[in-house]
Amino acid sequence: MPLALERVSFAYGARSVLAEVTFALGNGELVCVAGGNGAGKTTLLRVAAGLLQPTAGTARVADLDPARAPRARLARRLAYVPQEHAQVFPFTVHEIVLMGRYAYAARFALEDDSDVDAARAAMARCDVLALAERRFSELSGGERRRTLLAQAFAQQTELVLLDEPTASLDPLHASRIFATLRDETRTRGTAALVATHDLHLAARHADRLLLLADGALVADGPPDDVLRSPAAERAFGVPFHVGTLPDGGRFVVPRT
């Protein structure tokens, strides 16, 4: 099991952010996390990535406790793409993506041909190969997002955690990101957990939708069922209509 959370709670001091959240991801699953602002989505991903220690409960990435495991060992199991990424040094796109291979390198060793090939393949999949020699600091917000996703793919892990990966992306590239994630889960068996406000893309591509409200997991199931549920209306303050497109995909609009 790539990821399992059991009754996980987290608090910043006296402020509770997650409340007894339990779920698991299987190999090949693309699961989205949705909820209103402040629902706990980012905190949930940070706990899963081992960046935060749960106040109560347990988080497991395969056989590892992510908060206690050596980072190099954990980096072979999971890749994490946060909402924001500050890059101080003027690395190129190619160099940023190659950083995703550090867990496979011997200490003080340079990258080898397999690392370069993995990085180039990841850049091609995320449509940033043409930007390989550009400085990361010179990129648009959307280009940076695609570069960081390429870095995550270059890690070739069994679990990918992404926090708002389509923020700042135009509709074409946002759709391509989800299509690429869907392909990654199907072809490599990767499990992907994606925090997103884009309910349309979640409904179209995700196997499951986790709905958070005030830090609690209030629904977990097929996106259509979750978005049509009373829990979704309570969480977002508005009911949704979920429709079917001519190609069989889904669209989501609020019933205001």
C-alpha positions as CSV (number, residue, x, y, z in Angstrom):
1,M,0.0,0.0,0.0
2,P,1.8,3.2,-1.1
3,L,0.0,5.4,1.4
4,A,-2.2,4.8,4.5
5,L,-3.4,7.3,7.1
6,E,-5.1,5.9,10.2
7,R,-7.0,8.4,12.5
8,V,-4.6,11.2,11.7
9,S,-5.1,14.4,13.6
10,F,-2.9,17.5,13.5
11,A,-3.0,20.9,15.3
12,Y,-1.0,24.1,15.3
13,G,-1.0,24.7,19.0
14,A,-4.6,24.9,20.1
15,R,-5.9,25.1,16.5
16,S,-7.1,21.8,15.1
17,V,-6.4,21.4,11.4
18,L,-7.0,17.7,10.8
19,A,-9.4,15.5,12.8
20,E,-9.0,11.7,12.7
21,V,-8.5,11.3,9.0
22,T,-8.4,7.7,7.7
23,F,-7.9,6.6,4.1
24,A,-5.5,4.6,2.0
25,L,-4.2,4.7,-1.6
26,G,-3.6,1.7,-3.7
27,N,-1.1,1.3,-6.6
28,G,-2.4,2.9,-9.8
29,E,-4.9,5.2,-8.1
30,L,-5.4,8.8,-8.9
31,V,-7.1,10.4,-5.9
32,C,-8.0,14.1,-5.5
33,V,-8.5,16.0,-2.2
34,A,-11.0,18.8,-2.4
35,G,-12.6,21.2,0.1
36,G,-13.0,24.9,0.8
37,N,-10.2,27.2,1.8
38,G,-8.8,26.2,5.2
39,A,-10.2,22.7,5.0
40,G,-6.8,21.1,5.7
41,K,-5.8,19.9,2.2
42,T,-2.2,21.3,2.3
43,T,-1.7,20.1,5.9
44,L,-2.9,16.6,4.9
45,L,-0.3,16.4,2.1
46,R,2.5,17.7,4.4
47,V,1.7,15.0,6.9
48,A,1.7,12.4,4.2
49,A,5.1,13.7,2.9
50,G,6.6,13.5,6.4
51,L,7.0,17.3,6.7
52,L,4.7,17.4,9.7
53,Q,4.3,14.8,12.5
54,P,0.7,13.9,13.3
55,T,-0.6,15.1,16.7
56,A,-2.3,11.7,16.8
57,G,-2.7,8.7,14.6
58,T,-0.3,7.2,12.1
59,A,0.8,7.8,8.5
60,R,2.7,5.2,6.5
61,V,4.3,5.4,3.1
62,A,4.7,1.7,2.2
63,D,6.7,0.4,5.2
64,L,8.0,3.8,6.3
65,D,7.0,6.4,8.8
66,P,7.4,9.5,6.6
67,A,8.2,11.9,9.5
68,R,11.0,9.7,10.8
69,A,12.4,7.9,7.7
70,P,15.8,9.0,6.2
71,R,15.0,11.6,3.5
72,A,17.0,9.8,0.8
73,R,15.2,6.6,1.5
74,L,11.8,8.3,1.6
75,A,12.6,10.0,-1.7
76,R,12.7,6.6,-3.4
77,R,9.1,6.1,-2.3
78,L,7.4,9.5,-2.7
79,A,7.7,12.7,-4.6
80,Y,6.1,15.8,-3.2
81,V,5.3,19.0,-5.2
82,P,4.2,21.9,-3.0
83,Q,2.1,24.9,-3.9
84,E,5.1,27.2,-3.7
85,H,8.8,26.6,-4.5
86,A,11.4,29.2,-3.7
87,Q,14.6,28.7,-5.8
88,V,17.5,30.9,-4.7
89,F,20.2,29.7,-7.0
90,P,19.9,30.2,-10.8
91,F,19.5,26.6,-11.8
92,T,18.3,25.6,-15.2
93,V,15.2,23.6,-15.8
94,H,17.4,20.6,-16.7
95,E,19.3,20.9,-13.4
96,I,16.1,21.3,-11.4
97,V,14.6,18.1,-12.9
98,L,17.9,16.2,-12.4
99,M,17.6,17.0,-8.7
100,G,14.8,14.5,-8.6
101,R,17.4,11.7,-9.1
102,Y,19.5,12.5,-6.0
103,A,18.1,9.5,-4.1
104,Y,19.6,7.1,-6.7
105,A,23.1,8.6,-6.7
106,A,26.0,7.3,-4.6
107,R,27.3,9.9,-2.2
108,F,29.2,12.7,-3.9
109,A,28.7,10.9,-7.3
110,L,27.6,12.8,-10.4
111,E,24.5,11.8,-12.4
112,D,24.9,9.1,-15.0
113,D,23.3,8.4,-18.4
114,S,20.2,6.7,-16.8
115,D,19.6,9.8,-14.7
116,V,19.9,12.1,-17.7
117,D,17.6,9.9,-19.7
118,A,15.0,9.8,-16.9
119,A,15.1,13.6,-16.6
120,R,14.7,14.1,-20.4
121,A,11.8,11.7,-20.5
122,A,10.1,13.5,-17.6
123,M,10.7,16.9,-19.2
124,A,9.2,15.7,-22.5
125,R,6.1,14.3,-20.7
126,C,5.5,17.7,-18.9
127,D,6.2,19.8,-22.0
128,V,9.3,21.6,-20.7
129,L,12.0,19.9,-22.7
130,A,12.3,23.0,-24.9
131,L,12.9,25.0,-21.8
132,A,15.8,22.8,-20.6
133,E,18.5,25.5,-20.7
134,R,16.3,28.3,-19.3
135,R,16.8,29.5,-15.8
136,F,14.1,28.4,-13.4
137,S,13.8,32.0,-12.1
138,E,13.0,33.2,-15.5
139,L,10.0,31.0,-16.0
140,S,6.3,31.9,-15.8
141,G,4.3,30.4,-12.9
142,G,2.8,27.7,-15.1
143,E,6.2,26.8,-16.6
144,R,7.6,26.4,-13.0
145,R,4.7,24.1,-12.1
146,R,5.4,21.9,-15.1
147,T,9.1,21.8,-14.3
148,L,8.5,20.7,-10.7
149,L,6.1,18.0,-11.9
150,A,8.8,16.8,-14.3
151,Q,11.2,16.6,-11.3
152,A,8.7,14.5,-9.4
153,F,8.3,12.1,-12.4
154,A,12.1,11.9,-12.7
155,Q,12.1,10.4,-9.2
156,Q,10.2,7.4,-10.5
157,T,8.5,6.8,-7.1
158,E,5.5,4.7,-6.3
159,L,3.7,7.7,-4.7
160,V,3.3,11.3,-5.9
161,L,1.8,14.1,-3.7
162,L,0.8,17.3,-5.5
163,D,-0.6,20.4,-4.0
164,E,-2.6,22.5,-6.5
165,P,-0.5,21.4,-9.5
166,T,-2.7,23.3,-12.0
167,A,-2.6,26.6,-10.2
168,S,-1.3,29.3,-12.6
169,L,-1.8,27.0,-15.6
170,D,-3.8,27.8,-18.7
171,P,-6.7,25.4,-19.4
172,L,-4.7,23.4,-22.0
173,H,-1.7,22.7,-19.8
174,A,-4.0,22.1,-16.7
175,S,-5.8,19.4,-18.7
176,R,-2.6,18.0,-19.9
177,I,-1.2,17.8,-16.3
178,F,-4.1,15.7,-15.2
179,A,-4.0,13.5,-18.4
180,T,-0.3,13.0,-17.7
181,L,-1.0,12.0,-14.1
182,R,-3.7,9.6,-15.3
183,D,-1.2,8.0,-17.7
184,E,1.5,7.8,-15.0
185,T,-0.9,5.9,-12.7
186,R,-2.0,3.5,-15.4
187,T,1.3,2.7,-17.0
188,R,3.6,2.7,-14.0
189,G,1.2,1.8,-11.2
190,T,2.0,5.1,-9.4
191,A,-0.4,6.3,-6.8
192,A,-1.1,10.0,-6.9
193,L,-2.7,12.2,-4.3
194,V,-3.7,15.6,-5.6
195,A,-5.0,18.6,-3.6
196,T,-7.1,20.7,-6.0
197,H,-9.8,23.3,-6.4
198,D,-10.4,22.2,-10.0
199,L,-13.5,20.1,-9.5
200,H,-14.0,19.7,-13.2
201,L,-10.6,18.0,-13.8
202,A,-11.0,16.0,-10.6
203,A,-14.4,14.7,-11.8
204,R,-12.9,13.9,-15.2
205,H,-9.7,12.1,-14.2
206,A,-9.8,11.0,-10.6
207,D,-10.7,7.5,-9.4
208,R,-11.8,8.8,-6.0
209,L,-12.4,12.2,-4.4
210,L,-11.7,12.8,-0.8
211,L,-13.7,15.7,0.6
212,L,-12.4,17.6,3.6
213,A,-14.5,20.0,5.8
214,D,-13.0,21.7,8.9
215,G,-10.2,19.1,8.9
216,A,-12.5,16.1,8.8
217,L,-12.9,13.6,6.0
218,V,-16.6,13.9,5.3
219,A,-16.8,11.9,2.0
220,D,-14.6,9.4,0.1
221,G,-15.8,7.8,-3.2
222,P,-16.3,8.2,-6.9
223,P,-16.1,12.0,-7.8
224,D,-19.7,12.0,-9.2
225,D,-21.1,10.6,-6.0
226,V,-19.1,12.8,-3.7
227,L,-19.9,16.0,-5.6
228,R,-23.6,15.2,-5.8
229,S,-23.8,14.5,-2.0
230,P,-25.2,16.7,0.7
231,A,-21.7,16.6,2.2
232,A,-20.3,18.5,-0.8
233,E,-23.1,21.1,-0.6
234,R,-22.3,21.6,3.1
235,A,-18.6,21.8,2.5
236,F,-18.8,24.4,-0.3
237,G,-22.0,26.1,0.6
238,V,-23.5,25.4,-2.8
239,P,-24.9,22.3,-4.6
240,F,-23.3,21.1,-7.8
241,H,-24.5,19.7,-11.1
242,V,-22.3,17.0,-12.6
243,G,-22.9,16.4,-16.3
244,T,-21.5,14.2,-19.0
245,L,-19.6,15.5,-22.1
246,P,-19.9,13.9,-25.5
247,D,-16.6,12.1,-25.0
248,G,-17.8,10.5,-21.8
249,G,-15.9,13.0,-19.6
250,R,-17.5,14.9,-16.7
251,F,-18.1,18.6,-16.1
252,V,-19.0,20.3,-12.8
253,V,-20.9,23.5,-12.3
254,P,-22.4,25.1,-9.2
255,R,-26.2,25.4,-9.0
256,T,-26.4,29.0,-7.9
